[in-house]
Amino acid sequence: MPFLTNPSRRALLGASFSLAAATTLPAWAQMRALTSGSRQPTVLQIVDMSPSQIDVSKDFLVGSRAAWKDINAKGGVRGKAIHHEVLEWDGSAASLRAALGPLKKLPNCLALFGTAGDRAASQVVDFLRREVPDIAHVAPWLQNLDANNADNTFPIFASRQDQIAHAIKNLSTMGIPELGAVYGTAAEYAAYRDDMEQTAARLKIRLKSYSPTTDLQQLGRTLSADSPRVLIFIGGTPELLQFSQGIDKQAAQRYIIAMSDVNLQTLSQMGGSRYASVIATQVVPMVNSNLPIVKKYRETLGRLFDEPPTAHSLAGFVAARYTFDMLQSVDGPLTRQSTLQALQKRSSMDLGGFHIALEAKARSGTFVTQSMISAGGRLVG
């Protein structure tokens, strides 16, 4: 699919919501094309291009594409180019089932990797566990720790629970006695409220929870002088934008701590609040880091795409490079079964300075850091 270049891509992100729906083939049609393709070794990536996920998925896909283009240009895996097949999903459960059903008859598809965003990753985990347990699902953008109930899914990024713990612990060391928790949707409220409350109680921080509402802008307007000045927001970029625009109607400075599903670059381009600084956790190093994997990412991205470095495209790049390293480590012929076996026997890995600690079936990533948009709109970190 074509990509619009910066800055117009981000400025037109709202328009691209409807464009993606209009131009993307149905998932079953994309998989039919893959079924009729060659026997070239293939990795499949599913990206959710629905309006609530597109800002994360587009960037994640850019990073993954850059990685595989670079890998194949340098000989691929054991001298064979790896076909990177992308399935753009519209967000419906029925289309995902229709698309993934043919996987059983595609032995050349070695693994799924880098599924994005979180909703797609969760549904793919469940489908593969039930229907295609012999294929590996590598490095998905899986945010909910409880969603990984499958032996063939191998996440490498820190969970939402890890991010919440990191954010609240940082606030506790700053001596902040009270915190607000805002949830973008009822599903996020159900999934993460207990984690928020338990973590806050453990660190002795008072927590005021705000129930999800269909009008997040109105919720922002209801904040008063007595409301917590520091708020943790659990939701995506569109929801956070609505909420922050409500805060903009009152002259009281707030600090919003968002999770890694928020795209700070997109939020900055779309216009945040003059009265709220937004700090977002991220599960990869800073894009200006001097770590070898990040330097490799910046060089490759700059050479292949006219795109700015972002945390989400770095995550997509890391997911692809990790998948490549695991394919390289397979003993014997490169097959779906040998790939899954290699992942099941995996050990901790240093991926160009990004350490992935793997122990049995435990979630493999706990790395969390933070970036910020100031109230003036400047991106820091």
C-alpha positions in Angstrom: 0.0 0.0 0.0 1.3 3.5 -0.6 2.4 5.8 2.2 1.9 9.5 2.3 5.1 11.3 3.5 5.6 13.5 6.4 4.2 16.0 7.3 1.1 15.5 5.1 0.7 11.9 6.2 0.1 12.9 9.8 -1.8 16.1 8.9 -4.2 14.0 6.8 -4.5 11.1 9.3 -8.1 11.8 10.0 -8.9 11.6 6.3 -6.8 8.4 5.9 -9.2 6.6 8.3 -11.9 6.5 5.6 -9.3 6.1 2.8 -7.9 2.9 4.3 -11.4 1.4 4.5 -12.1 2.4 0.9 -8.9 1.1 -0.6 -8.1 -2.0 1.4 -9.1 -5.3 -0.1 -11.2 -7.5 2.2 -9.0 -9.7 4.4 -10.3 -12.9 2.8 -9.3 -11.5 -0.7 -5.8 -10.7 0.5 -5.3 -14.2 1.9 -6.7 -15.7 -1.3 -3.9 -13.9 -3.2 -1.4 -15.3 -0.7 -2.8 -18.8 -1.1 -2.3 -18.7 -4.9 1.3 -17.2 -4.6 4.7 -18.8 -4.9 6.3 -21.2 -2.4 8.8 -18.6 -1.3 9.4 -18.6 2.5 6.9 -16.1 3.9 6.2 -14.2 7.1 2.7 -12.8 7.5 1.9 -9.5 9.3 -1.6 -8.5 10.2 -2.2 -4.8 10.8 -5.5 -3.2 12.0 -6.3 -0.2 9.8 -9.6 0.6 11.5 -9.9 4.3 12.7 -9.0 3.6 16.4 -5.8 1.7 15.5 -4.5 3.2 12.3 -2.1 5.7 13.9 -0.2 2.8 15.6 -0.5 0.3 12.8 0.7 2.5 10.0 3.9 3.4 11.8 4.5 -0.1 13.0 4.2 -1.4 9.4 6.6 1.2 8.1 9.3 0.0 10.5 8.7 -3.7 9.7 8.8 -3.0 5.9 12.0 -1.1 6.3 13.6 -4.0 8.2 12.6 -6.7 5.7 13.6 -4.7 2.7 17.1 -4.3 4.3 17.3 -7.9 5.4 16.4 -9.2 1.9 18.8 -6.8 0.2 21.6 -8.3 2.3 20.8 -11.9 1.4 17.7 -12.7 3.4 17.8 -15.9 5.6 20.4 -18.4 4.5 20.6 -16.8 1.1 16.9 -16.9 0.5 14.7 -13.7 0.4 11.8 -13.8 2.9 8.5 -12.7 1.4 6.9 -10.2 3.8 3.1 -10.5 3.3 0.9 -7.8 4.8 -2.8 -8.4 5.5 -4.7 -5.1 6.3 -7.6 -5.8 8.6 -10.8 -3.8 8.9 -11.4 -4.6 12.5 -14.2 -7.2 12.1 -13.9 -10.6 13.8 -15.6 -12.3 10.8 -13.0 -11.0 8.3 -10.1 -12.1 10.5 -11.5 -15.7 10.8 -12.0 -15.8 7.0 -8.5 -14.6 6.4 -6.6 -16.8 8.7 -8.5 -20.0 7.9 -6.3 -20.8 4.8 -3.2 -20.7 7.0 -3.5 -24.4 7.5 -2.9 -25.0 3.8 0.1 -22.6 3.5 3.2 -24.5 4.6 5.5 -21.8 3.1 4.1 -19.3 5.7 6.7 -19.8 8.4 5.3 -17.5 11.1 3.0 -14.5 11.8 4.9 -11.6 13.3 4.3 -8.0 14.4 0.5 -8.1 14.6 -0.7 -4.6 15.3 -2.5 -3.1 17.1 -3.6 -4.6 20.4 -7.1 -5.6 19.5 -5.9 -7.5 16.4 -3.1 -9.1 18.4 -5.5 -10.3 21.0 -7.8 -11.9 18.5 -5.0 -13.5 16.5 -3.6 -15.0 19.7 -7.0 -16.6 20.4 -7.6 -17.8 16.8 -4.2 -19.4 16.5 -4.4 -21.1 19.8 -7.7 -22.8 18.7 -7.2 -23.2 15.0 -3.6 -23.2 13.9 -1.5 -24.1 17.0 1.5 -25.2 14.8 2.5 -21.7 13.6 4.5 -19.2 15.7 3.1 -15.7 16.4 6.1 -13.6 17.0 6.5 -10.1 18.6 2.9 -8.9 18.4 1.8 -5.5 19.7 0.0 -7.3 22.5 -0.8 -4.9 25.4 -2.9 -7.1 27.7 -0.8 -9.7 29.6 -3.9 -11.8 30.3 -4.6 -12.1 26.5 -1.6 -14.3 25.9 -3.1 -17.8 26.7 -1.3 -19.6 23.8 1.9 -21.7 23.7 2.6 -20.4 20.1 2.6 -16.6 20.8 5.9 -15.0 21.8 5.6 -11.3 22.7 8.7 -9.2 23.2 7.3 -5.9 24.3 6.3 -4.8 27.8 2.6 -5.2 28.7 0.1 -2.5 29.6 0.3 -3.8 33.1 4.1 -3.2 33.1 3.6 0.3 31.7 1.0 1.2 34.4 3.3 0.0 37.1 6.2 1.9 35.6 4.2 5.1 35.3 2.7 5.0 38.8 6.0 4.0 40.4 7.7 7.1 38.8 4.9 9.3 40.1 5.3 7.8 43.6 9.0 8.7 43.7 8.1 12.3 42.8 5.8 12.5 45.9 2.6 12.9 44.1 -0.2 11.9 46.6 -3.2 11.6 44.3 -3.8 10.4 40.8 -6.7 10.3 38.4 -7.4 7.3 36.1 -9.3 8.0 32.8 -10.4 5.1 30.5 -11.1 5.6 26.8 -13.5 2.7 26.5 -15.6 0.4 28.6 -13.3 -2.5 27.5 -10.2 -0.8 28.8 -12.0 0.0 32.0 -12.9 -3.6 32.5 -9.4 -4.9 31.5 -7.2 -2.5 33.5 -9.1 -0.9 36.4 -8.0 -3.6 38.9 -4.3 -3.3 37.8 -4.5 0.5 38.3 -6.1 0.3 41.7 -3.8 -2.5 43.0 -0.6 -0.7 41.8 -1.7 2.6 43.3 -2.6 1.0 46.6 0.7 -0.8 46.8 2.6 2.5 46.3 0.3 4.4 48.7 -1.1 6.8 46.1 -4.8 7.8 46.2 -6.6 7.0 43.0 -9.8 8.6 41.6 -11.2 6.6 38.7 -13.3 8.2 36.0 -15.8 5.9 34.3 -15.6 5.7 30.5 -18.0 7.9 28.5 -18.9 8.3 24.9 -18.1 12.1 25.2 -14.5 12.3 26.4 -14.3 15.9 25.6 -17.2 16.6 28.0 -15.4 14.5 30.6 -12.4 16.7 30.3 -14.6 19.8 30.8 -16.0 18.4 34.1 -12.6 18.4 35.8 -12.5 21.0 38.6 -9.9 22.6 40.8 -10.3 19.7 43.1 -9.6 17.1 40.4 -6.2 15.4 40.4 -3.7 17.4 38.4 -2.0 14.2 37.2 -4.1 11.7 35.2 -3.2 8.3 33.7 -5.1 7.8 30.5 -5.8 4.3 29.2 -6.9 4.5 25.6 -5.7 5.4 22.1 -4.8 8.6 20.3 -8.3 9.6 19.0 -9.7 9.2 22.5 -6.9 11.1 24.2 -7.2 13.9 21.7 -10.9 14.3 22.5 -10.2 14.2 26.3 -7.4 16.8 26.1 -9.5 19.1 24.0 -12.0 19.2 26.8 -9.3 20.1 29.3 -8.4 22.9 26.9 -11.6 24.7 27.9 -10.3 25.4 31.5 -7.2 27.3 32.5 -5.8 24.7 34.8 -2.5 22.9 34.0 -2.8 19.1 33.9 -0.3 16.3 33.3 -1.6 13.3 31.3 0.3 10.0 31.5 -0.7 7.9 28.4 0.3 4.4 27.5 2.3 3.2 24.4 -0.9 2.9 22.2 -0.8 6.7 22.0 1.1 8.1 19.0 2.7 11.3 20.3 3.8 12.5 16.9 0.2 12.2 15.6 -1.2 13.8 18.7 1.2 16.7 18.3 0.3 17.2 14.6 -3.5 17.0 15.4 -3.2 19.6 18.1 -3.1 18.9 21.8 -4.2 21.0 24.8 -2.6 24.2 25.8 -3.2 23.2 29.4 -2.0 19.6 29.4 1.4 18.1 29.0 1.2 14.5 27.7 3.7 11.9 28.8 3.5 8.6 27.1 5.2 5.3 28.0 7.0 3.5 25.2 8.2 -0.1 25.1 11.3 0.5 22.9 14.3 2.8 23.4 14.1 6.5 22.5 14.4 7.0 18.7 17.4 9.3 19.3 19.2 6.6 21.3 22.8 5.6 20.4 22.0 1.9 20.9 23.1 -0.1 17.8 19.6 -1.4 17.0 18.2 2.2 17.1 21.1 3.6 14.9 20.4 0.8 12.5 16.7 1.6 12.4 17.3 5.3 11.8 19.8 4.6 9.0 17.5 2.1 7.3 14.4 4.2 7.7 16.1 7.3 6.3 17.5 5.3 3.3 14.2 3.5 2.4 11.3 5.8 3.5 10.6 9.5 3.7 9.3 9.0 7.2 10.2 10.5 10.6 11.5 8.2 13.3 8.8 7.2 15.8 8.5 4.8 18.7 5.9 2.7 16.9 7.9 2.3 13.7 11.0 1.4 15.8 8.8 -1.3 17.5 7.9 -2.6 14.0 11.5 -2.6 13.0 12.5 -4.5 16.2 9.7 -7.0 15.7 11.0 -7.8 12.2 14.7 -8.0 13.2 13.8 -10.3 16.1 11.8 -12.6 13.8 14.8 -12.6 11.4 17.2 -13.5 14.2 15.0 -16.4 15.3 14.7 -17.7 11.7 18.5 -17.6 11.5 18.7 -19.7 14.6 16.5 -22.6 13.3 18.3 -26.0 13.3 17.9 -27.9 10.1 15.5 -27.1 7.3 13.5 -23.8 7.6 9.9 -25.0 8.1 6.9 -23.8 10.1 7.5 -26.6 12.6 11.2 -25.9 13.0 10.5 -22.2 13.4 8.0 -22.9 16.2 10.4 -25.3 17.9 13.2 -22.7 17.8 11.0 -20.1 19.5 9.8 -22.6 22.1 13.5 -23.2 23.0 14.5 -19.5 22.8 16.8 -17.9 25.4 17.4 -14.3 26.3 18.8 -12.1 23.6 20.6 -8.8 23.2 19.2 -7.3 20.0 21.6 -4.5 19.3 21.5 -3.2 22.8 17.8 -3.9 23.3 17.7 -6.7 25.8 14.9 -9.3 25.5 14.8 -11.5 28.6 13.0 -14.8 27.9 12.2 -17.3 30.5 10.0 -20.3 29.7 6.5 -19.0 28.9 6.9 -15.7 30.7 6.2 -12.5 28.8 9.5 -11.5 27.4 9.6 -7.8 27.6 9.6 -5.4 30.6 11.4 -2.4 29.1 9.5 0.8 29.5 10.6 4.4 29.1 8.7 7.7 28.5 8.5 10.6 26.1 6.5 13.9 26.4 4.7 16.6 24.5 4.8 19.8 26.4 1.8 22.1 26.8 3.3 24.2 24.0 3.3 21.2 21.6 7.0 20.4 21.7 8.0 16.7 21.5 10.6 15.8 24.1 12.4 12.4 23.8 
